Amino acid sequence: MLKAYKENPLAWGDDYNLPYSGNSIPDLIDEVKWGMDYLLKL
């Protein structure tokens, strides 16, 4: 996912109707962070 973002960051917006949309961070990055936070809690 991060490679896709690195290749074309403008394709990933902040408006995908997720609970944390609108925080000026692309939702793809928010999803990656959420997944990493989850794995660190295991």
Helices and strands as residue ranges (DSSP letters): H 2-7, G 9-11, H 27-41
